[in-house]
Amino acid sequence: MQQLQSEEQYETLKNEGKHIFLFSADWCGDCRVIEPILPEIEAEFPEFTFIHVDRDQFIDVCAANDVFGIPSFIAYENGKELGRFVSKDRKTQQEIEDFIQGL
């Protein structure tokens, strides 16, 4: 999974291609729980590029996108938001896959 490097990169990626942004943080226990399953999920959905957004490093991006709970996912295709799975609740592999399949 690629790591977001700048707010400008976020805007570029959001507007070009199909991306799923994972909002997370090092201290987030629920984020650590899903970490081992993320490579499998990425492999299952190769049409998307997955981007990790560190909530602490990019708090302004989180606020601008109404992401107040983590882990959270927002999917975009060429600037259009396809969907979001945004909450503070722990997410299962099945829930994440169902979200992506429903896009």
N, CA and C atoms as a LAMMPS dump frame, in Angstrom:
ITEM: TIMESTEP
0
ITEM: NUMBER OF ATOMS
309
ITEM: BOX BOUNDS ff ff ff
-5.0000000000000000e+02 5.0000000000000000e+02
-5.0000000000000000e+02 5.0000000000000000e+02
-5.0000000000000000e+02 5.0000000000000000e+02
ITEM: ATOMS id mol type element x y z
1 1 1 N 0.846 -1.174 0
2 1 2 C 0 0 0
3 1 3 C 0.891 1.236 0
4 2 1 N 0.568 2.149 -0.89
5 2 2 C 1.327 3.39 -0.966
6 2 3 C 0.993 4.29 0.224
7 3 1 N 1.967 5.082 0.624
8 3 2 C 1.777 6.052 1.696
9 3 3 C 1.557 7.435 1.083
10 4 1 N 0.545 8.141 1.544
11 4 2 C 0.312 9.499 1.074
12 4 3 C 1.467 10.378 1.52
13 5 1 N 1.971 11.199 0.592
14 5 2 C 3.131 12.046 0.872
15 5 3 C 2.775 13.511 1.088
16 6 1 N 1.662 13.969 0.511
17 6 2 C 1.319 15.389 0.621
18 6 3 C -0.16 15.601 0.339
19 7 1 N -0.682 16.743 0.755
20 7 2 C -2.07 17.09 0.463
21 7 3 C -2.267 17.244 -1.046
22 8 1 N -1.252 17.758 -1.725
23 8 2 C -1.322 17.91 -3.176
24 8 3 C -1.441 16.552 -3.853
25 9 1 N -0.692 15.575 -3.36
26 9 2 C -0.77 14.219 -3.914
27 9 3 C -2.169 13.648 -3.702
28 10 1 N -2.766 13.911 -2.559
29 10 2 C -4.126 13.44 -2.299
30 10 3 C -5.078 13.968 -3.363
31 11 1 N -5.001 15.266 -3.634
32 11 2 C -5.892 15.878 -4.628
33 11 3 C -5.648 15.291 -6.019
34 12 1 N -4.397 15.08 -6.367
35 12 2 C -4.064 14.51 -7.676
36 12 3 C -4.609 13.091 -7.803
37 13 1 N -4.338 12.258 -6.807
38 13 2 C -4.789 10.867 -6.858
39 13 3 C -6.309 10.772 -6.854
40 14 1 N -6.936 11.611 -6.042
41 14 2 C -8.399 11.611 -5.942
42 14 3 C -9.031 11.894 -7.304
43 15 1 N -8.378 12.724 -8.09
44 15 2 C -8.941 13.177 -9.363
45 15 3 C -8.475 12.393 -10.578
46 16 1 N -7.568 11.448 -10.409
47 16 2 C -7.031 10.694 -11.544
48 16 3 C -7.012 9.199 -11.213
49 17 1 N -7.859 8.433 -11.873
50 17 2 C -7.854 6.986 -11.683
51 17 3 C -8.778 6.549 -10.564
52 18 1 N -8.623 5.277 -10.184
53 18 2 C -9.473 4.669 -9.148
54 18 3 C -8.616 4.399 -7.917
55 19 1 N -8.967 5.063 -6.83
56 19 2 C -8.19 4.938 -5.604
57 19 3 C -9.108 4.71 -4.41
58 20 1 N -8.599 3.941 -3.468
59 20 2 C -9.249 3.802 -2.168
60 20 3 C -8.254 4.304 -1.128
61 21 1 N -8.693 5.302 -0.388
62 21 2 C -7.862 5.884 0.653
63 21 3 C -8.243 5.265 1.993
64 22 1 N -7.24 4.73 2.684
65 22 2 C -7.421 4.191 4.026
66 22 3 C -6.887 5.215 5.014
67 23 1 N -7.765 5.739 5.833
68 23 2 C -7.385 6.69 6.874
69 23 3 C -7.125 5.886 8.141
70 24 1 N -5.926 6.071 8.699
71 24 2 C -5.465 5.234 9.794
72 24 3 C -4.468 6.019 10.644
73 25 1 N -3.992 5.398 11.723
74 25 2 C -2.952 5.998 12.563
75 25 3 C -2.206 4.884 13.289
76 26 1 N -0.953 5.149 13.62
77 26 2 C -0.118 4.153 14.29
78 26 3 C -0.696 3.709 15.63
79 27 1 N -1.329 4.616 16.335
80 27 2 C -1.833 4.328 17.68
81 27 3 C -3.215 3.661 17.686
82 28 1 N -3.817 3.507 16.513
83 28 2 C -5.19 2.992 16.398
84 28 3 C -5.196 1.462 16.459
85 29 1 N -5.72 0.92 17.546
86 29 2 C -5.761 -0.537 17.714
87 29 3 C -6.582 -1.242 16.649
88 30 1 N -7.747 -0.672 16.3
89 30 2 C -8.592 -1.291 15.273
90 30 3 C -7.913 -1.269 13.908
91 31 1 N -7.084 -0.256 13.673
92 31 2 C -6.329 -0.18 12.412
93 31 3 C -5.286 -1.3 12.358
94 32 1 N -4.647 -1.583 13.485
95 32 2 C -3.636 -2.647 13.534
96 32 3 C -4.287 -4.017 13.297
97 33 1 N -5.522 -4.183 13.757
98 33 2 C -6.224 -5.461 13.596
99 33 3 C -6.437 -5.788 12.121
100 34 1 N -6.777 -4.78 11.294
101 34 2 C -7.043 -5.06 9.879
102 34 3 C -5.781 -5.054 9.013
103 35 1 N -4.668 -4.567 9.567
104 35 2 C -3.427 -4.474 8.793
105 35 3 C -3.032 -5.783 8.11
106 36 1 N -3.067 -6.933 8.794
107 36 2 C -2.633 -8.189 8.154
108 36 3 C -3.506 -8.62 6.97
109 37 1 N -4.766 -8.186 6.924
110 37 2 C -5.647 -8.614 5.838
111 37 3 C -5.621 -7.67 4.641
112 38 1 N -5.007 -6.51 4.798
113 38 2 C -5.036 -5.517 3.715
114 38 3 C -4.352 -5.986 2.429
115 39 1 N -3.202 -6.669 2.484
116 39 2 C -2.603 -7.142 1.225
117 39 3 C -3.533 -8.075 0.449
118 40 1 N -4.263 -8.919 1.146
119 40 2 C -5.207 -9.825 0.493
120 40 3 C -6.343 -9.035 -0.161
121 41 1 N -6.835 -8.027 0.534
122 41 2 C -7.905 -7.194 -0.019
123 41 3 C -7.401 -6.427 -1.235
124 42 1 N -6.199 -5.887 -1.142
125 42 2 C -5.618 -5.18 -2.297
126 42 3 C -5.5 -6.108 -3.498
127 43 1 N -5.06 -7.332 -3.279
128 43 2 C -4.898 -8.297 -4.369
129 43 3 C -6.24 -8.667 -4.986
130 44 1 N -7.284 -8.667 -4.186
131 44 2 C -8.618 -9.039 -4.658
132 44 3 C -9.253 -7.946 -5.528
133 45 1 N -8.804 -6.71 -5.354
134 45 2 C -9.388 -5.582 -6.081
135 45 3 C -8.294 -4.777 -6.796
136 46 1 N -7.661 -5.386 -7.819
137 46 2 C -6.531 -4.735 -8.493
138 46 3 C -6.934 -3.506 -9.312
139 47 1 N -8.244 -3.323 -9.537
140 47 2 C -8.68 -2.143 -10.294
141 47 3 C -8.513 -0.858 -9.486
142 48 1 N -8.286 -0.999 -8.178
143 48 2 C -8.068 0.155 -7.31
144 48 3 C -6.622 0.21 -6.85
145 49 1 N -6.112 1.423 -6.687
146 49 2 C -4.847 1.633 -6.005
147 49 3 C -5.19 2.065 -4.585
148 50 1 N -4.596 1.401 -3.619
149 50 2 C -4.869 1.683 -2.215
150 50 3 C -3.813 2.632 -1.665
151 51 1 N -4.269 3.67 -0.968
152 51 2 C -3.383 4.699 -0.436
153 51 3 C -3.626 4.831 1.068
154 52 1 N -2.571 4.725 1.84
155 52 2 C -2.664 4.898 3.293
156 52 3 C -2.514 6.381 3.617
157 53 1 N -3.47 6.901 4.391
158 53 2 C -3.428 8.297 4.832
159 53 3 C -3.264 8.29 6.346
160 54 1 N -2.126 8.783 6.822
161 54 2 C -1.883 8.861 8.255
162 54 3 C -2.704 9.999 8.844
163 55 1 N -3.638 9.649 9.704
164 55 2 C -4.564 10.624 10.263
165 55 3 C -3.841 11.758 10.989
166 56 1 N -2.77 11.444 11.702
167 56 2 C -2.051 12.471 12.456
168 56 3 C -1.25 13.4 11.542
169 57 1 N -0.701 12.853 10.476
170 57 2 C 0.098 13.649 9.542
171 57 3 C -0.8 14.502 8.642
172 58 1 N -2.009 14.009 8.331
173 58 2 C -2.892 14.7 7.392
174 58 3 C -4.255 14.985 8.031
175 59 1 N -4.231 15.611 9.2
176 59 2 C -5.458 15.91 9.925
177 59 3 C -6.357 16.85 9.123
178 60 1 N -5.771 17.755 8.333
179 60 2 C -6.571 18.675 7.517
180 60 3 C -7.319 17.921 6.414
181 61 1 N -6.678 16.914 5.819
182 61 2 C -7.341 16.093 4.806
183 61 3 C -8.495 15.333 5.45
184 62 1 N -8.27 14.819 6.639
185 62 2 C -9.335 14.103 7.348
186 62 3 C -10.507 15.039 7.632
187 63 1 N -10.229 16.21 8.152
188 63 2 C -11.295 17.157 8.484
189 63 3 C -12.054 17.578 7.233
190 64 1 N -11.344 17.84 6.144
191 64 2 C -11.983 18.27 4.898
192 64 3 C -12.889 17.187 4.314
193 65 1 N -12.603 15.932 4.665
194 65 2 C -13.385 14.806 4.156
195 65 3 C -14.317 14.206 5.204
196 66 1 N -14.5 14.911 6.317
197 66 2 C -15.385 14.452 7.4
198 66 3 C -15.013 13.07 7.907
199 67 1 N -13.723 12.805 8.017
200 67 2 C -13.239 11.548 8.576
201 67 3 C -12.841 11.819 10.021
202 68 1 N -13.703 11.425 10.932
203 68 2 C -13.443 11.668 12.346
204 68 3 C -13.244 10.378 13.119
205 69 1 N -13.473 9.249 12.488
206 69 2 C -13.231 7.948 13.088
207 69 3 C -12.338 7.131 12.173
208 70 1 N -11.48 6.322 12.767
209 70 2 C -10.592 5.478 11.974
210 70 3 C -10.637 4.066 12.53
211 71 1 N -10.353 3.07 11.702
212 71 2 C -10.008 3.151 10.283
213 71 3 C -11.237 3.476 9.429
214 72 1 N -10.991 4.229 8.37
215 72 2 C -12.055 4.598 7.434
216 72 3 C -11.526 4.513 6.014
217 73 1 N -12.445 4.287 5.083
218 73 2 C -12.103 4.143 3.669
219 73 3 C -12.962 5.097 2.849
220 74 1 N -12.33 5.765 1.869
221 74 2 C -13.074 6.558 0.885
222 74 3 C -12.546 6.17 -0.494
223 75 1 N -13.468 5.871 -1.416
224 75 2 C -13.097 5.467 -2.777
225 75 3 C -13.467 6.57 -3.76
226 76 1 N -12.557 6.822 -4.701
227 76 2 C -12.768 7.815 -5.753
228 76 3 C -12.427 7.223 -7.113
229 77 1 N -13.12 7.722 -8.121
230 77 2 C -12.748 7.437 -9.503
231 77 3 C -12.818 8.742 -10.276
232 78 1 N -11.665 9.208 -10.738
233 78 2 C -11.554 10.431 -11.538
234 78 3 C -12.315 11.607 -10.925
235 79 1 N -12.108 11.814 -9.617
236 79 2 C -12.677 12.962 -8.936
237 79 3 C -14.06 12.743 -8.357
238 80 1 N -14.699 11.635 -8.696
239 80 2 C -16.044 11.351 -8.185
240 80 3 C -15.939 10.383 -7.012
241 81 1 N -16.55 10.75 -5.895
242 81 2 C -16.561 9.839 -4.757
243 81 3 C -17.504 8.691 -5.054
244 82 1 N -16.965 7.47 -5.003
245 82 2 C -17.758 6.274 -5.274
246 82 3 C -18.464 5.778 -4.017
247 83 1 N -17.843 6.031 -2.879
248 83 2 C -18.428 5.574 -1.629
249 83 3 C -17.469 5.753 -0.478
250 84 1 N -18.011 5.609 0.722
251 84 2 C -17.181 5.731 1.922
252 84 3 C -17.651 4.755 2.982
253 85 1 N -16.682 4.259 3.697
254 85 2 C -16.918 3.362 4.825
255 85 3 C -16.214 4.052 5.985
256 86 1 N -16.918 5.002 6.588
257 86 2 C -16.325 5.906 7.565
258 86 3 C -17.029 5.739 8.903
259 87 1 N -16.277 5.262 9.869
260 87 2 C -16.793 5.148 11.235
261 87 3 C -15.619 4.861 12.153
262 88 1 N -15.881 4.906 13.436
263 88 2 C -14.843 4.598 14.417
264 88 3 C -14.842 3.116 14.788
265 89 1 N -15.75 2.354 14.194
266 89 2 C -15.91 0.948 14.564
267 89 3 C -14.86 0.054 13.918
268 90 1 N -14.53 -1.035 14.589
269 90 2 C -13.639 -2.053 14.031
270 90 3 C -14.318 -2.656 12.808
271 91 1 N -13.546 -2.909 11.769
272 91 2 C -14.092 -3.435 10.525
273 91 3 C -13.536 -4.833 10.274
274 92 1 N -14.396 -5.705 9.769
275 92 2 C -13.953 -7.053 9.434
276 92 3 C -13.544 -7.098 7.964
277 93 1 N -12.833 -8.151 7.598
278 93 2 C -12.445 -8.331 6.201
279 93 3 C -13.689 -8.398 5.323
280 94 1 N -14.701 -9.121 5.783
281 94 2 C -15.936 -9.253 5
282 94 3 C -16.608 -7.897 4.811
283 95 1 N -16.656 -7.073 5.833
284 95 2 C -17.267 -5.748 5.724
285 95 3 C -16.519 -4.867 4.731
286 96 1 N -15.195 -4.923 4.767
287 96 2 C -14.38 -4.122 3.84
288 96 3 C -14.593 -4.606 2.414
289 97 1 N -14.577 -5.924 2.205
290 97 2 C -14.793 -6.467 0.865
291 97 3 C -16.19 -6.151 0.358
292 98 1 N -17.193 -6.244 1.228
293 98 2 C -18.558 -5.903 0.829
294 98 3 C -18.661 -4.434 0.418
295 99 1 N -17.99 -3.569 1.166
296 99 2 C -17.978 -2.143 0.811
297 99 3 C -17.399 -1.944 -0.587
298 100 1 N -16.249 -2.547 -0.855
299 100 2 C -15.591 -2.358 -2.158
300 100 3 C -16.429 -2.973 -3.278
301 101 1 N -17 -4.143 -3.062
302 101 2 C -17.831 -4.777 -4.083
303 101 3 C -19.07 -3.942 -4.393
304 102 1 N -19.531 -3.182 -3.422
305 102 2 C -20.717 -2.366 -3.606
306 102 3 C -20.477 -1.035 -4.301
307 103 1 N -19.224 -0.743 -4.591
308 103 2 C -18.913 0.546 -5.226
309 103 3 C -19.385 0.605 -6.658
